[in-house]
Amino acid sequence: MDQLRLQTGKEPEHGLKSESDWRSMARILIVDDTEMMRDSLASTLAREGHEVVAASDGPGALTRISATRFDLMISDMKMPKMTGIELLGEAKKLRPELPVVLMTAFATVSTAVEAMKLGAYDYIQKPFDGEEIKLLVDRTLEHNRLLRENQALRSMTESLAPRPLVGASQVMQDVRRRLELLAKSNATVLVSGESGTGKEVVARLIHSASERRDKPMLAVNCAALSENLLESELFGHEKGAFTGADRMRRGRFELADGGTLLLDEISEIAPGLQAKLLRVLQENQFERVGSSLTQQVDVRVVATTNRDLRQFVADGKFRQDLYYRLNVVPVEIPPLRERRDDIAELTRHFLSQISKRDRSPFRHIEPEALRAMERYDWPGNVRELQNIVERACVLETAPGLVRGATVQPWLCNHGGDPQQAAGTLAGQPLAEIEKTVILSTLDKFKGHRIKTATALGIGVRTLGMKLKKWREDGVEVTV
């Protein structure tokens, strides 16, 4: 009888599960034509805290796999309708990443070799006891977890690949000369500058030009994690160190051994972690959370901040000794308004990137548009410039050109005069400013919601909900 059986070995819970519940539980599919075997195996694994789904044959299993993402499939080898080997092949077509363990009472070298060639992780011979299958399941899940972790690290390393530091202004030439000197040392570097100036680009260039370039470069956003999570992320933890720590985990310092670790927004690190970070910088040593074993690492730290760390020290928010340790070699990235000579080159760089990415003809920038951009103060710096250039390419109707008429409305400063813009907007509630911008953009595109939403960088559904609310509030919306 083909049926779906869900077992967890626990009383049903209401509401969302905690983060630790999801980490410790795996969703496992059991496929066997013998009901007694399905029930026995399901009970054994459910008592371990796993969620178990059962199917009595291959076609039923494929239906489950196509609809649900499983962490592991355990299948019998000899079944009606479809053998375990056949099921393995079809399952891998649907979910190539799914680990599969095969059960057989007729284990032979040839079947084992065939199973491994098709992608099975392992096989187990019947009869087996509960401890055997539990150990095999744990080993398979841990192997798959490590594969995913390695893939994530490779993806992160690729995302941190170096990008060019664009700009021929004198201040950027000075920055380049300093980076050339930095590449020859292993000194800790503190990169400071306003948001959007390119601090992460500089950090990647430092790593790629150093002798550590063949080793990993990893990054941690110190502002994105709570103190406890950040401690575990940086230094790792032992199994059982805290609720939900169901396995040992290596931290970023350990994973980046021999390479570079980027600590983004270092000013936001909690006071309780600052002493531990100082020790790593001074002695290259740390302990995982829950461990007394000292780890020795060789990691170069590049930290970034958009805050005045000296003021943080004066206010008692940041350790003075840690500040001095981080600020061995400071690199300050100037805001875009202090290097307006670079705006034209940066604009052409972004236009070239968009052309290559979208496989579209290269657009030239109209002199009027460039003059408006050079008058603008760019509070969002290079990141804002990139956003405006991309938006202009989306909305521009003239072939091969970006016109001033397309760029200027998005500079929001009445022809590039930031003081005039500030005087117009100062004192207005944010909700009113948002309403004015959205309705004027909607009017510009003659009520076309998709174009309006694209230009504003919001979803069409979000736009629709705002318009509906304003109508309900009595605002005239003519679309």
VENTA-V513818 format. One line per field, one symbol per residue. ss: DSSP state (2 for helix, 1 for strand, 0 for the rest). psi: psi as a letter, one per 20 degrees, with the letter a starting at -180 (. if undefined). burial: # if it has 9 or more other ideal C-beta (glycine too) atoms within 8 Angstrom, else .. A space follows every 10 residues. Layout:
# VENTA-V513818
ss->???
psi->???
burial->???
This chain:
# VENTA-V513818
ss->0000011000 0000000022 2222001111 1000222222 2222222000 1111100222 2222222000 0111110000 0002222222 2222000001 1111000022 2222222000 0111100002 2222222222 2222222222 2222222220 0000000002 2222222222 2200000011 1100000022 2222222200 0000001111 1000002222 2222201000 0000000010 0222200001 1111022200 2222222222 2220111010 0001110001 1111100022 2222000002 2222220011 1100022202 2222222222 2222222200 0001102222 2222200000 2222222222 2222200000 1102222222 2000000222 2222200002 2222222222 2222000022 2222220002 2222222222 220000000
psi->porpppqijr qqqqaqqrhh ghhipqoppp oqiohggggg gggghhhijq pppqqirggh ghgghhhqoq iqpoqqgoqr gprhgggggh hhhgnhioqp pqpqilprhg hgggghhijq grqqpqqqrh hghggggggg hgghghghgh gghgggghhj qqqqnppjrg hhhhgghhhh hhhirjqqpo oqrrpjikhh ggghhgghir ijhirqprqp oiiiqrgghh ghhgirqqpj hrpimiqqpq rhgghjpibq ponqlhhjpq hhihhhhggg hgikqrqqpj qjpppprnpp poqqqjrnhh hhghijippg hhghhhkgoq oppqqhijlh higgggghgh hggggggilr qpqqpphggh ghhhhqimhj bhhggggggg ghhhiphppj qoqhhhgghi ikkmkjnhhg ghhhhpiqqh hhgggggghh hhhhkljohg gggghikrqh gggghggggh ghjjpool.
burial->....#.###. .........# #...###### ##....###. ######.### ########.# #####....# #######.#. .######### ##.##..### ####...... ##.##..### ####...... .###.##.## #####..... ..#..##..# ....#.#.#. ###.##.### .##....### ###..##### ########## .#..###### .#..#.#..# #########. ##.##..... #######.## #######.#. ..######## #...###### #...#.#.## ######..#. .##....##. .##.#####. #.####..#. .######### ##.##..... ..#.##.### ######.#.# ########## ###.##.... ####.###.# #.#..###.# #......... ..#.#.###. ##..#...#. ######.... .###.##..# #.....#..
